[in-house]
Amino acid sequence: MSAKENGNKNSTRHFPTPSMSSDEKTAQYALAQDCLNYEWSHNPRWRGIERPYTAEDVLRLRGSVHIEHTLACLGAERLWDLLHTEPYVNALGAVTGNQAVQQVQAGLKAIYVSGWQVAADANNAGQMYPDQSLYPADSVPNLCRRINSALQRADQIHHAEGKVAPGQTWFAPLVADAEAGFGGTLNAFELMKGMIEAGAACVHFEDQLSSAKKCGHLGGKVLVPTNEAVQKLVAARLAADVMGVPTLVMARTDADSAQLLTSDIDLRDRKFCTGERTAEGFFRIRGGIESAIARGLAYAPYSDLLWCETSHPDLEEARQFADAIHSKYPEKMLAYNCSPSFNWRKKLDEKTIERFQPELARMGYKFQFVTLAGFHALNLSMFELARGYKLAGMTAYSRLQEKEFSRETEFRYEAVKHQKFVGTGYFDQVQQVISGGLASTTALTGSTEAEQFGGMKPLLRPEHGPDAACQPILGECPHTSARIDIGPEEMLLPSGD
């Protein structure tokens, strides 16, 4: 080995630092405890949050190496700031990374990651399931990871081109669904850790029995005792503290419509028991808003937001829940599921629908979301395209493309140039850096996209106002040159008809 080689080796060698004495370790540990206690008692972030454990417990469980979780930390801090500076934060459920990119591009400031959507079309088992916790427990964290990866790619592409991200950042905070925790408190603890590792900013847990979990708008829901639900919230908070991330914890109760309870061990639950038992041994209970309020009050000290799952869109019921919670916890933030399971036009008139979210915001519902928006948007848009394609062939696809061009010009929609959108130009830059600018195999130059999609003018010009926001995917119904007999059920109808 030459002297030069030996020198290079020595220059990169890492020597262990001298170990601390026992007294030094004790002093450092005591200082860390004092810092954590001071943080919990003085930072407004933790006002109103109870922890039935100590700073010493957290430090003992952390391990000796601190691992940073940048996206989760940034997302939690950004979501907390948005919830305290915006009238309310509204979000749509995303079922793919590309859907999340479009949501951010369109101006939404947060993204919802739904367990229902994961069950239906984005789980690790590769199955289509109902919302009954049938999929592998790490499926939602994996979708969070996919979404954050897509947002990171969008950020890299735009940063490399010197562009400013929508809303100053591509990394919209993710609010993720932990369902009923997929088991007991230890399962909830580990699932929360998985969510944080995947970059979630907020995670919600519901008070159903995990093994019998149902969508909030299905029957047969079984609640666990209030104290068991509280312990899962504590487990989630402990996991976040152990990982050193200020992840928000959202508590959801299904007590408004649930009719069954596993045990009457908690005195707070007994006044809602009817005295009847089922064949499986469950206790029958009286569901309703009073039961939901009782649960919400019990969960409030252990959560950052409260969510009462409801069966219909009802502003007065929402007000009743909010008033009851705020009478005891005036600063507690609330969340509301503007669910696709509601028939909005059947339940409410247009004016009420228009003012629904601002009214909720005035009651303290700071996070409002459409859980299954990604599922319905994905299915309807493909159905409309497929029906049009069946009836009119390439005319239908051309109409979709024209709509994309118009959205590109009017609103900076970018996916019409699909090669560039997914990062072809970005990786061309990577290749040029590696080759010193001499690469002859870059992909975007000479592509059909570069030749045919540059400087395109929109062929469809959407009007401004609410009508423009609600145009169907394909614009007007396409016409065919061939004579085709089409019944009423065969017509391509615009969204909402």
Helices and strands as residue ranges (DSSP letters): H 3-11, H 22-42, G 44-46, H 55-62, H 70-85, E 89-92, H 97-106, E 111-113, H 115-121, H 139-160, G 166-168, E 174-177, H 185-197, E 202-206, G 210-212, E 222-223, H 226-243, E 248-253, E 260-261, H 267-270, E 273-277, E 283-285, H 289-299, G 300-302, E 305-308, H 315-328, E 333-337, H 344-347, H 350-363, E 365-370, H 373-392, H 394-411, H 418-421, H 424-434, H 448-452, H 466-469, G 488-490
